[in-house]
Structure formats: structure tokens, C-alpha cells
Amino acid sequence: MPPAPGDREARRKDVSEAVWRVLADKGFGGLTLRAVAAAMGVSTGMLMHYFPTKRALVTHALDLLEKRTAERPRRARPAAGLAAVRAVLMDILPLTPGDTARNRIWVSSWDLSLADDGLTTEQADRYSRLRSTIRPHLAAARELGELPAAADPEQLAATAVAFTHGLVVQALFDPGRFPEDVQVAMLDDFLASIAPPRPDGGTRPAPGAGVRS
């Protein structure tokens, strides 16, 4: 018998917590109804009232991961410009144990998402939203003279996301080569590289460079 509406809502949080525990322990590769049921101490039949298919479970897990990522503690956002871009990108990097765990889960989701057209579209939408978050800060940086007048905020947002996620993957697979200070230095070098050159021919330091946060 399916749970009553009130019971269903009351258990939804418990179900989500169990899904998260499985993700944190095993990633998407180990996410199954049986694993979630074991984490809750219930039958797989009960869980099928929430997730009638594996895809429904994966979709919920991706939504949960996005929600947890959005709700994580974040660095203070400077008012505008490249300093704000830096803060957004710093929040993506695996600089803390919690950020490392979330990034590992995200990376573990890619294989499943690439194998399903619908999930692929949803993931593409998530990246589009991320680029949209960064784009206004880049536009502000251009207005402030921190970027060349001809800079395209849309293209730079895509470049910034590609750079940052590439660094994430390298740091996850080789943390000894890419510890926190190296990741931060590489991010600052990247931001300095997109700024206009100084009159003396050098490059400007990225706003916020050298500040640990």
C-alpha cells in the first residue's frame, strides 16, 4: 500500500538523506534502490513508491546534488568585476573536504548523464545556469576596465567554466600535484591572463590574488 500523503511528505526528507549518504559513500556508480533501501533500513518495495525506475532515482539524486551545492557555504561576493568572478570560481574548486566530496559526486554522475539524452540536456542546462551566473560579473569587469573593451562576456564565461572544471578534474585525480595553494595560484594566473596588459607590457594581477579566503 502506498504511503498516505502526509506520511509520504514526512518520509521524503529521510529518503533524500539516505540517497545523499549513498552518493557520498559510493557515488552515482553505487546508487541503486537496494543501496538506498539498505541505508534507510527499509524494503526496496517501499522506495519504489518514490522512485519507480532507476532513472527517477538518478534524477532525484542530481536535483539533490544541485540543491546541496547551491546551499553550501560560500565566500562573500565583492560588489562587481573580476573579484566577484574569482569568488564564484573559488567556490567551485575542491579546496575543502566538503567541496572535494561534492565534486567527486558530480564527476561520478557524468557517465550516467551522457548515456541518457534527457539527463544530458538537464546537465547542459545546469552548466548554462552556471555560465549565466558568471556572465554579469564579467560584463561588469569590462565596464570597470578590468577586461578589454572587446571582451565577450558570454565567451569568457564559457572559457572560465571550462578552465575551472578542467582544474577540478585534475585536482581530484592528482591531489598531490594540485593542492589548495596550486589551484588558487592557477586560478589567479588564469584571471590575470584575460585582463588587459599593463602599460609596461606586463599582466595585471587578478583582483583578490594573494588573499586567502
N, C-alpha and C positions, 0 to 999 in steps of 0.2 A: 504493500500500500504506500503510495507517495506521501511524503510528509505534508502536514497541514500548512497553509500559507504562513502562519506565524512561526511555526517550527522551522520551516524552510529558511525564512529570513534569519532566524536566530542561529541556525547552523551554518549559514553562508560564510560567516567570519571564520568559524572553525575549519571549514573546508579550505578557504583561502590560506589560512595559516599552515595547514598540512601541505598544500601544494607548494608553498614557499619553502618549507623545510626540505621537501624532496628536491626542489630546484637547487637550493644551497648545497645539499649533500651530493647530488648526482647529476645536476644539470638537466637539460632537456633530453639527453640521451637516456636517462634513467627515469623519465617522467611517464609513469603508467598508472592506470586506475588501481592496479594492485598495490603499487608502491604508496600511493596517496591513502588508500584504504588502510594499509598497514600503519602508516603514520598516525592515522586517526583512531585505529583500533575498531574499525567498522568493516562491514562487508562491501565488496565491490558492487553488489546489487544496490545498496543504499546510494552509493556515489553515482550510479547511472541515472538517478533522478535529477542530478545536477549536470552530468556530462554523459549524454547518451552515446557519444562517439569519442574516439581519441582526438579528433580534430577539435571538438568542443573543449576538451581538456587543454589542449595546446593553446587555443585561442584565449581561454581564460588565463592561462599562465602568462602569456605575452602581455595581456592587459594588466595583470597584476604586477608584472615586472616593470612595465611603463609607469604605473601608478607609484610603485615603491621608489623608482628612480626620480620621479617628479617631486616626491615628498621628502627626499633625503635632505640633510642639512647642506646649505650652500654658502659659498663665500659672498660677502657683501658686494653688491654691484655698484661700481663707480657710476657717476651720472651719465657719461656718454663716451664714445670713442673707443680706441684700441684697448684701453684699460678694462672696459666692460667686456670686450671680446675675450681678452685674456682670462677674466674671471669665469666666463662661461666655459671656455675650453679647459681651464684647470679643473672644473667640476667634473669633466668627462674622464680625465686621466686616472689611472689606477694608482693614486698616491696614498691611499689609506687602505687598511684591510677591508672595510666595507665597500669602498669603490672597486677594489680588486675583485671581490666576490660578485658584485653586480655585473662587472664587465665579463667575468668568466661565464656567467649565466647567459648574458647577451650573445656572446660568441657561440656558446653551445646551441643557441636557437637557430643559427643561420642555416644549418643543413636542413632542418625540418621546413623552414620557411621557403628555402629555394626549391624544395620539392613540391610545393603546393602553390598554385597560381594565386589563389586568394590571399594566402599568408604573405606571399611575395609582395603583393600590392599593399597590404597593410604595413609591412616593414618599410616599403618605399615611402609610404605616407608619413611614417614616423621620422624618417630622415628628412623629408621635406619640411616637417614642422620644426626640426632642429635648425635647418638652414634658415627658416623664416625667423627663428629667434635671434640668430646672429646677424642677419642682414641689416636690420635697422641700426645696430651699433657700428657696422662698417660704413653705412651711409653717413652716420654722424661723424665718424672718423675722417671721412673725405671732406665734409664741411669744415671740420676743425683744422684741416691741412695736415692731418696725420697720414693721409694716403694721397697718392697722386690724383689730380683733378679728373683724369680719365679713368680712374679705377672703377670697375664694375662690381658693386656690392653683391649682386647675385652670384657672379662667377667666383668672387673671393670667398663667399660663404661656402660654396661647394668645395673650393680648394682647402679651406680651413678645416672643414669636417673630414675630408679625405686624409689630410695630414694627421689630424688628431687621432682618427680611428686606426690609421696605419701604425702610429706610435703605440696605441693601446695594445694592438695585437703583438707587436714586438716585445713590449714590456711584460705581457702575460706569459709569453713563451720563453723569454730570457730575462727574468727579473734581475739577475746579477749584472747583466750588461746595461740594463736600463733602470737603475734605482731612481728614487724620487728626484734627487738633485739633477740627474742627467735628463730626465723627462722635462723638468721645468726649464732647464737651460736650452734644450732643443726647441721647446715651445717659444721661448723668448727670442731665439735666433730666427725662428720662422716669422714671428710678428715683425721683427726688425727688418727682415728681408722684403716685406711687402710695403714698408714705409719709403717715402722718397729719400734720396741720398742727401746727406748734409752738404752745405756749400763747399766744404773741403774735400768732398769726394767720398767720405766715409758713409756709414749707415747709422741711422738713429737707433738707440736702444728702445726696445718695446716699452710702452708705458707700464709701470709696475714691475719691470725687471729688477731683480735683486731684492724684491720684497717677498718674504716667505709668508704664506697665508694658508 
